[in-house]
Amino acid sequence: MSDFPKTARVVIIGGGAVGASSLYHLCKAGWTDCVLLEKNELTAGSTWHAAGNVPTFSSSWSIMNMQRYSAELYRGLGDAVDYPMNYNVTGSIRLAHTQERLQEFQRVVGMGRYQGMDLKILTPDQIAEVYPFIATHDLVGALYDPYDGDIDPAQLTQALAKGARQMGARIERFCPATGVRREGDEWVVETHKGDIRCEVVVNAAGYYAREVGKWFGREVPMMVMSHQYMLFDTIPEVEARTKEVGHKLPLLRDVDSSYYLRQEKNGFNLGPYEKNCKAHWVTKDDPFPEDFSFQLFPDDLERLEWYITDAMARVPLLETAPLTKVINGPIPYTPDGNPLIGPMPGVPNAFEACVFTFGICQAGGAGKVLAEWITQGATEWDMWSCDPRRFTGFEDQDYCIAKGMEVYGHEYAIQFPHYTWPEGRDKKLSAVHDRTTALGAQFGAYNGWERALWYARIGDDVSAKGSQTWARNGAWFGAVRAECEAVRDAAGILDLPGFSRFVLKGDGAADWLARQITGKVPNVGRLGLAYFADDKGRIVTEMSVARLGLDELLLITAATAQAHDRDWLVAHLDAGLSLTDETTEWSTQILTGPKSREILAAVSDADLAKGWLTFQTAQVGGADVFLMRVSFAGELGWEIHSKVADTARVWDAVLAAGTPMGLKPFGMFALNSLRLEKGYRAWKGDLSTDYSVLQGGLERFVDWAKPDFRGKAALAAEKQAGVAKRFCTLVIDAGDQDPPYMSTIWEGDTVVGEVTSGYYGHRVGACIGLGMLRADLNLPGQAVEVEIFGQRYPAVVQADAPLWDAKNERIRA
Ligand SMILES: Cc1cc2nc3c(=O)[nH]c(=O)nc-3n(C[C@H](O)[C@H](O)[C@H](O)COP(=O)(O)OP(=O)(O)OC[C@H]3O[C@@H](n4cnc5c(N)ncnc54)[C@H](O)[C@@H]3O)c2cc1C
């Protein structure tokens, strides 16, 4: 007992695969003075009973990165720490029942190739060659992933733990953390063996993460599902084949039917993600248990019947095998199914690495990411998809349960770009939601806020099916074109509730901001775009800045960036400055198009001669508003910011005055098209920590004359060395679909860049790609190709100016 550590740099709470990997990676980064606390034996949570599949497949670039890294790590881990492990790299096939599914696979093959992986598309005949027992009559193809496999999760955890111990870390088993308290700049983690003082705490408590989060005043957005797999006994044909060829069958995933089937010894492991799924510990009569270590739920085969029958039709041999065992264990879900890895929102020196749905295949990469967050304050890859700050606090239990069940029941579903998932909706409604609904708005949720994506006209197909396509010309296309044309020829109004909004005040506020952003703080009375870089010069965020007074600034940023940007500002704020979050008090409407001045003149007392990038307070429809002369759509226009209580009045007045002049409401799809034509970047697509400010083509927002700003040294060094790749605009002869995120750009047989946004520009009548291209090829007129769903299409690099209104004359009109 006396040996119990009293201090540590980092205390990790939770000894599953993820906690152990976090410890291992902290040690690898040189932080060996770390302690992991496990309430029971290592692996006692979800890890011990996991099936252990280790896929690399993901349609998300960052998650694929994390899983690819895990697979690479696991291949060498046994030798590195001298701990033998059962890791079978069997390869896998993922079946496609439809062309849309095959397109998804083709996209993933392209992303995989860019990450150095050789994934392949198989024809139905080729499927039968690698998987002899399968029925292929109804398949259109498959994806072959040679890196897929399965690992023993307990051995994996023990190996990581052994490696960490060898480097000097401590692991305390049978030692639950019972609470935390903050004393000065330190955390004190309480256990029945004593307190541990530390700089940093990590919540790696798996499905217990919500309980641990409460000690920090944090509501971890999560719920728990029951997930099952079934083991089937030896099948002579499988045994004979294994003996003959010397290796197992590849893992089979029938994603359209929603299960995996893996050879387990000489039998099978069948694991469905069933639609009629079951949440646990979500009702009063099923309370969360104090302890569930090494326990399982009772079998529930009824839920799985359809999947068993389907699998037996796919691999008829399965019918001959006796079912020997069912494993039914708890598996935690966030509302979007991705884990939480990174800073705990609003809590200093606390981090999360929890709520993993695929914690075995992601543990390796997650440990790397978490260790980077802790030791460097930033990660190598942009990890927004897993950043805890993507949730902002509105996600109550009902929401978490509804979304968790939805994600689980559609675990393998295709993520079509125009489709919105129906659960957990209407959490935050604009003051004019009833009005936009009546006009035909089809909504999507942004940080919980319902925003119109497009306005359906009479006869437009608004069914779910209508948007479940990769095609450009989907149900929305004609309506979006009409919206863009209205913005071009007359005017459009976009209701944009939920913009994040902070007021920064105090002596020296402007000087402080100047040290945080790369460019100039606008003069009093002016507006500007500001870019925040990290110490490496990479793009952290973008905000609109209105200089209300010498030391009073209004910062406006994306709805989804609310928690992220607030955390960033607060973490760096000088003493004496105040930052107020006014997000919920205000709402915004964008009025834009050549007639917008005329429309506004009819309902407002504003000085409409004031130029581009100015702001003023005024009245619209009798309500006080804050008017900003900017337009993300690239036309003459104003952002009208009003108090929520006044928003409907503003909307009604503008619509009444504007409709006779051709004003139309428009939605987010049209805005996406319009902003691409102007080359305006979107946060966490085109603007992310994967790119430096210079790579992002944002040097005009860098004020080299300032004595210092965050990232300056790194950016100066990069400029000196030469920027390797740079933001580009492409016009793509793209067939009938637009390039999804991370479609690769080719010159001859070499990948030379990637598309970060692709969409059709209705004003210019072309498919546009924004992206990153090798600097020596980034010349106007340069011919390249863009790979879209496995096919390469010709594209031409454009000049470094907007495609629409290159001189910004319409905006300044
Ligand atoms: C049936 C089933 C099959 C699965 N198959 C796969 C698969 O094939 N591939 C895959 O990638 N994933 C799979 N998963 C998911 C996987 O099991 C989890 O994502 C993974 O185990 C999560 O690891 P973790 O370390 O985050 O959490 P856990 O393994 O749950 O570890 C958390 C640990 O924290 C400890 N703890 C909690 N509170 C405290 C406290 N106060 N103090 C100290 N310690 C505490 C717990 O005892 C526990 O050991 C499966 C899950 C299930 C249910």
The ligand as a Gaussian input file, in Angstrom:
#p B3LYP/6-31G(d) Opt

LIG

0 1
 C      -20.259000      -8.141000     -28.417000
 C      -19.272000      -7.085000     -28.768000
 C      -18.399000      -7.276000     -29.811000
 C      -17.500000      -6.289000     -30.174000
 N      -16.649000      -6.507000     -31.223000
 C      -15.755000      -5.546000     -31.580000
 C      -14.856000      -5.774000     -32.662000
 O      -14.895000      -6.818000     -33.303000
 N      -13.987000      -4.793000     -32.991000
 C      -13.940000      -3.615000     -32.312000
 O      -13.142000      -2.764000     -32.672000
 N      -14.785000      -3.392000     -31.275000
 C      -15.678000      -4.326000     -30.896000
 N      -16.527000      -4.102000     -29.845000
 C      -16.441000      -2.831000     -29.132000
 C      -15.293000      -2.860000     -28.135000
 O      -15.496000      -3.901000     -27.238000
 C      -15.204000      -1.550000     -27.372000
 O      -15.299000      -0.464000     -28.246000
 C      -13.880000      -1.459000     -26.648000
 O      -13.659000      -2.585000     -25.871000
 C      -13.837000      -0.218000     -25.807000
 O      -12.628000      -0.192000     -25.093000
 P      -12.423000       0.863000     -23.945000
 O      -11.066000       0.700000     -23.436000
 O      -12.816000       2.201000     -24.467000
 O      -13.542000       0.527000     -22.872000
 P      -13.652000      -0.694000     -21.865000
 O      -13.058000      -1.928000     -22.380000
 O      -15.076000      -0.766000     -21.459000
 O      -12.743000      -0.242000     -20.676000
 C      -13.124000       0.731000     -19.731000
 C      -12.540000       0.324000     -18.409000
 O      -12.735000       1.343000     -17.460000
 C      -12.871000       0.732000     -16.210000
 N      -13.460000       1.705000     -15.289000
 C      -14.705000       2.221000     -15.335000
 N      -14.895000       3.081000     -14.317000
 C      -13.745000       3.111000     -13.638000
 C      -13.317000       3.807000     -12.486000
 N      -14.132000       4.629000     -11.817000
 N      -12.058000       3.623000     -12.044000
 C      -11.217000       2.786000     -12.694000
 N      -11.589000       2.077000     -13.778000
 C      -12.829000       2.250000     -14.253000
 C      -13.734000      -0.472000     -16.503000
 O      -13.639000      -1.435000     -15.509000
 C      -13.191000      -0.909000     -17.835000
 O      -12.235000      -1.932000     -17.722000
 C      -17.460000      -5.073000     -29.459000
 C      -18.327000      -4.884000     -28.398000
 C      -19.238000      -5.866000     -28.051000
 C      -20.183000      -5.614000     -26.934000

